[in-house]
Amino acid sequence: QAIVVPHSHNDPGWLRTIEEYFAENTESILNNMLEKLIEHQEMTFVWAETVFLSMWWNNLTDEKRKIFNMLVESGRLEIVGGGWVVPDEAVTHYSSLILNFLEGHRWLKKKILFKPKITWSLDPFGYSSFFPYLYNRIGYKSSIILRVNTYIKTEMAMKKLLHFKWRQNWDRDGLFDSETFMLPFMLYNIKHQCGPDKLICLQFDFRNIPGESSESRAEEVNAYNIASLARLLTDQFKKKASLQMNKNVVLIPIGDDFRFDQSIEWDQQYNNFMKLFRYINKTPELGVKVKFGTVSEFFNRMARHNKKFGIHEKERELFTLSGDFFPYTDRDNDYWTGFYTTRMWLKKLIRTLE
């Protein structure tokens, strides 16, 4: 079973200010989300950054707020993480991290009576050993991480250890373990996440905005190309699943930074993927079932598969890992370590203020 998860990564401040990002991209994404999830009944979406939700919520009518709540309650729209932002984990003081999640979760509880159960941490440059403990105490059931040192990630993928229990070094009994799944490839966009071959994956990024430059090699799915495209896509799904201990459920994120800001992209991604899904699901020899879903559904289906096939408790016991994932490198020896030593006075000042 392939679970395809549409998402949009929205940095609250990167190359522009948070207000500029909201006005130029994020407000449109969230407005489109309401409209298109109602229009496209089989589509799902996940969202992580509560600060943008709060800015958007202030401008919504009561009717649109009801629609938003209905989508969350139905499970088709999932709030993942739900911190005020998705925080840096390398040089941030632990008290700031706690306050970040406290602020976001308070807002979610007050406005929509929702508590996130899954965290979706795709863009921090490495992961602190504090986080499995923090995630456990927050009450997350499971976590997704991505940006791990390429050598470590490759080794874990080859040994099928991407799904593991993350444990504190001092926690001998595993009281504060955090169930964690590491996405196997370099980035969280479609190019890197449909499977191991980036050139093939670029044939399944259906965003086509006039005047916009793009790496995409996608063509609209039609009666003439659907069979070959279905074979290419399912082959990538199977190769990605082969890196997991549980090969029967695979997570396929589709999105990128500030994606789905154009209404037409929702239609392009949905219509083309649904043609492929229907063809794949009706073609038993491909050996794959595929649908839009959420991160929670991915974890739930993995657990149900183990139960359905009577896999013994010992056989499905997750690998246990302790420690952090620093320093980060995404390729070769390009270590992302400058943030430890740059602007040291500012880092000290922030800690003193904390």
C-alpha positions as a printed Julia matrix, in Angstrom:
354×3 Matrix{Float64}:
   0.0     0.0     0.0
   1.43    3.36   -1.07
   0.2     6.34    0.98
   0.66    9.55   -1.04
   0.76   12.62    1.22
   0.38   16.12   -0.31
   2.19   18.74    1.77
   3.69   22.21    1.61
   6.73   23.22    3.64
   6.41   26.84    4.8
   9.42   28.38    6.54
   8.37   31.24    8.87
  11.26   33.41    7.76
  14.05   32.31    5.42
  14.75   34.54    2.41
  11.83   36.83    3.27
  10.02   37.86    6.45
   7.15   35.88    7.88
   4.71   38.63    6.83
   6.01   38.59    3.25
   5.78   34.81    3.02
   2.25   34.85    4.36
   1.07   37.57    1.97
   2.85   36.2    -1.11
   2.48   32.42   -0.65
   1.05   30.94    2.51
  -2.31   32.69    2.63
  -3.03   31.42   -0.89
  -1.98   27.88    0.05
  -4.37   27.78    2.99
  -7.22   29.39    1.05
  -6.73   26.87   -1.77
  -6.61   24.07    0.78
 -10.13   24.84    2.0
 -11.54   25.12   -1.49
  -9.77   22.17   -3.1
 -10.18   19.62   -0.3
 -13.93   20.2    -0.57
 -13.79   19.96   -4.38
 -11.44   16.95   -4.52
 -13.0    14.51   -2.08
 -10.23   11.88   -2.23
  -7.39   14.32   -1.63
  -5.62   14.84    1.71
  -3.18   17.43    3.05
  -0.85   17.86    6.03
   0.19   21.11    7.69
   2.9    21.79   10.29
   3.36   25.5    11.14
   0.81   26.9    13.61
   2.07   30.49   13.36
   0.76   30.7     9.76
  -2.52   29.05   10.77
  -2.99   31.73   13.44
  -2.38   34.57   10.95
  -4.79   33.01    8.46
  -7.45   32.14   11.06
  -7.82   35.78   12.08
  -9.16   36.64    8.6
 -11.55   33.67    8.22
 -15.32   33.86    8.35
 -17.14   31.58   10.78
 -18.28   29.46    7.84
 -14.73   28.86    6.64
 -13.63   28.05   10.18
 -16.34   25.38   10.32
 -15.11   23.91    7.02
 -11.56   23.81    8.36
 -12.68   22.04   11.55
 -14.73   19.56    9.52
 -11.69   18.68    7.38
  -9.54   18.15   10.49
 -12.21   16.01   12.17
 -12.61   13.89    9.02
  -8.87   13.12    9.04
  -8.32   14.4     5.49
  -6.47   17.46    6.81
  -3.86   16.56    9.42
  -1.97   19.0    11.63
   1.47   17.45   12.1
   3.86   18.71   14.75
   1.81   21.8    15.44
   4.63   23.79   17.03
   4.55   27.54   16.51
   7.25   26.82   13.91
   9.27   23.76   12.87
  12.35   24.62   14.93
  16.07   24.35   14.34
  17.45   21.56   16.52
  21.2    22.12   16.35
  21.84   25.32   18.34
  18.46   26.17   19.91
  18.17   26.26   23.71
  15.88   23.57   25.07
  13.64   26.07   26.85
  12.93   27.8    23.52
  12.02   24.44   21.99
   9.59   23.67   24.8
   7.97   27.09   24.51
   7.69   26.7    20.74
   5.56   23.56   21.03
   3.66   24.92   24.02
   2.67   28.04   22.1
   1.54   26.14   19.02
  -0.38   23.46   20.91
  -2.12   26.02   23.14
  -3.37   27.8    20.04
  -4.6    24.55   18.47
  -6.36   23.51   21.66
  -8.03   26.89   22.1
  -9.12   27.45   18.5
  -9.89   24.0    17.09
  -9.77   21.63   20.1
  -7.04   19.6    18.4
  -3.88   17.95   19.74
  -1.31   16.67   17.2
  -0.31   13.01   17.59
   2.35   12.9    14.86
   5.33   15.16   14.31
   6.69   15.95   10.84
  10.23   17.3    11.06
  11.52   17.51    7.49
  13.87   20.48    7.39
  16.05   20.87   10.52
  19.71   20.28    9.64
  20.24   17.29   11.88
  18.36   16.16   15.0
  19.15   16.62   18.67
  19.08   13.71   21.12
  16.75   15.85   23.27
  13.96   15.48   20.75
  12.82   11.89   21.29
  12.4    12.7    24.98
  10.59   15.95   24.21
   8.34   14.27   21.63
   7.48   11.51   24.1
   6.57   13.97   26.85
   4.51   16.1    24.46
   2.47   12.99   23.67
   3.34   12.36   20.02
   2.72    8.75   19.0
   5.2     8.78   16.1
   7.72   11.01   14.33
   8.99   11.54   10.79
  12.54   12.86   10.29
  14.54   13.45    7.11
  17.77   15.46    7.16
  20.26   12.94    8.53
  23.96   12.59    7.69
  24.0    10.88    4.3
  26.42    8.14    5.4
  24.29    7.22    8.42
  21.08    7.35    6.39
  22.51    5.13    3.65
  23.72    2.58    6.19
  20.33    2.49    7.95
  18.47    2.17    4.65
  20.67   -0.71    3.47
  20.09   -2.52    6.78
  16.34   -1.71    6.73
  16.52    0.22    9.99
  14.64    3.38    8.92
  11.8     2.59   11.35
  13.19    2.59   14.89
  12.7     3.45   18.54
  14.72    6.55   19.45
  15.9     6.28   23.04
  17.73    8.47   25.53
  21.17    7.18   26.53
  20.13    7.28   30.2
  16.75    5.6    29.67
  17.67    1.93   30.18
  14.06    0.71   30.27
  12.85    2.68   27.24
  10.23    4.59   29.24
  10.6     7.63   26.98
  11.15    5.94   23.6
   9.86    7.76   20.53
   8.72    5.74   17.48
  10.55    7.33   14.55
  10.6     6.85   10.8
  13.45    8.29    8.72
  12.59    9.12    5.11
  15.3     7.49    2.99
  16.29   10.09    0.42
  17.86   13.55    0.53
  14.95   16.03    0.4
  11.19   16.16    0.97
  10.11   17.18   -2.53
   8.57   14.96   -5.22
  11.92   14.71   -7.02
  13.45   12.86   -4.05
  10.49   11.04   -2.53
   8.6     8.93   -5.09
  11.58    6.56   -5.17
  15.36    6.4    -5.66
  15.5     7.65   -9.28
  15.18   11.46   -9.35
  14.78   11.64  -13.14
  11.83    9.26  -13.0
  10.29   11.07  -10.03
  10.42   14.34  -11.99
   7.94   12.76  -14.4
   5.38   12.79  -11.55
   5.54   16.42  -10.47
   2.52   17.69  -12.37
   2.77   21.37  -11.4
   2.83   23.36  -14.64
   2.45   27.12  -14.14
   2.83   29.26  -17.3
   6.0    31.36  -17.14
   7.43   29.45  -14.18
  10.77   27.63  -14.53
  10.67   24.03  -13.34
  12.7    20.82  -13.31
   9.53   18.81  -13.9
   9.46   16.37  -16.82
   5.8    15.48  -16.34
   3.26   15.17  -19.1
  -0.47   15.07  -18.56
  -1.61   11.49  -17.97
  -3.68   10.15  -20.86
  -4.79    6.88  -22.42
  -1.56    6.57  -24.4
   0.98    7.01  -21.59
  -0.87    5.8   -18.5
   0.33    2.18  -18.67
   4.01    3.07  -18.98
   3.75    5.78  -16.31
   2.01    3.4   -13.91
   4.8     0.85  -14.35
   7.48    3.49  -13.75
   5.75    4.84  -10.65
   4.97    1.51   -9.0
   8.55    0.35   -9.66
   9.8     3.39   -7.72
   7.35    2.68   -4.89
   8.61   -0.92   -4.63
  12.27    0.13   -4.64
  11.59    2.65   -1.89
   9.64    0.09    0.15
  12.5    -2.42   -0.2
  14.57   -0.2     2.13
  12.1    -0.8     5.0
  11.68   -3.8     7.28
   7.92   -3.56    6.65
   7.82   -3.46    2.84
   4.04   -3.47    2.61
   3.31    0.18    3.43
   5.3     3.06    1.94
   5.03    6.83    2.52
   5.21    9.07   -0.57
   5.24   12.82    0.21
   4.36   15.1    -2.72
   5.15   18.75   -2.21
   7.98   21.18   -1.65
   8.65   24.66   -0.23
   5.51   26.81   -0.48
   3.84   24.38   -2.88
   0.11   24.4    -3.67
   0.04   28.22   -3.61
  -1.56   28.18   -7.07
  -5.09   26.84   -7.4
  -4.23   25.15  -10.68
  -1.54   23.0    -9.03
  -4.14   21.36   -6.8
  -6.07   20.35   -9.91
  -2.97   19.25  -11.82
  -1.61   17.06   -9.02
  -5.0    15.62   -8.05
  -6.34   14.88  -11.53
  -3.16   13.26  -12.84
  -2.44   11.22   -9.73
  -6.05   10.02   -9.52
  -5.88    8.74  -13.11
  -2.77    6.8   -12.14
  -4.24    5.58   -8.84
  -7.36    4.21  -10.53
  -5.32    2.46  -13.21
  -2.83    1.0   -10.7
  -5.56   -0.19   -8.33
  -7.36   -1.95  -11.21
  -4.19   -3.66  -12.48
  -3.34   -6.55  -10.15
  -0.12   -7.47  -11.96
   1.43   -4.19  -10.81
   1.16   -5.49   -7.24
   0.45   -2.1    -5.64
  -2.53   -0.33   -4.09
  -2.23    3.45   -3.83
  -4.25    6.33   -2.38
  -3.97    9.81   -0.95
  -3.54    9.69    2.82
  -1.96   11.26    5.9
   1.09   10.53    8.04
  -1.1     9.02   10.77
  -2.61    6.68    8.21
   0.88    5.51    7.2
   1.76    4.54   10.78
  -1.67    3.02   11.43
  -1.5     0.87    8.31
   1.95   -0.42    9.23
   0.64   -1.43   12.66
  -2.49   -3.05   11.15
  -0.42   -5.0     8.65
   1.66   -6.54   11.45
  -1.49   -7.49   13.33
  -3.32   -8.8    10.25
  -0.52  -11.17    9.32
   0.06  -12.29   12.89
   3.66  -11.14   12.99
   5.08  -12.18   16.34
   5.86   -9.4    18.82
   9.58  -10.22   18.77
   9.68  -10.19   14.97
   8.16   -6.74   14.75
  10.19   -5.28   17.62
  11.77   -2.06   16.37
  15.5    -1.42   16.29
  16.55    0.86   19.17
  18.88    3.79   18.59
  20.32    6.37   21.0
  22.13    9.62   20.34
  21.79   12.55   17.98
  22.05   12.97   14.2
  24.85   15.56   13.98
  26.71   16.79   12.04
  24.44   16.89    9.0
  25.76   16.34    5.48
  23.5    15.99    2.45
  26.14   14.8    -0.05
  29.81   13.86   -0.14
  31.67   15.73    2.6
  29.56   18.9     2.62
  29.15   19.11    6.39
  26.64   21.71    7.6
  28.6    22.8    10.68
  28.97   26.54   10.21
  25.96   27.24   12.43
  27.91   25.98   15.45
  30.55   28.71   15.2
  29.06   31.68   13.3
  27.62   34.69   15.2
  28.74   33.25   18.52
  27.99   36.47   20.42
  24.37   36.38   19.3
  24.05   32.72   20.32
  25.41   33.53   23.78
  23.08   36.52   24.08
  20.05   34.37   23.21
  21.01   31.81   25.88
  21.56   34.55   28.45
  18.12   35.99   27.67
  16.53   32.53   27.94
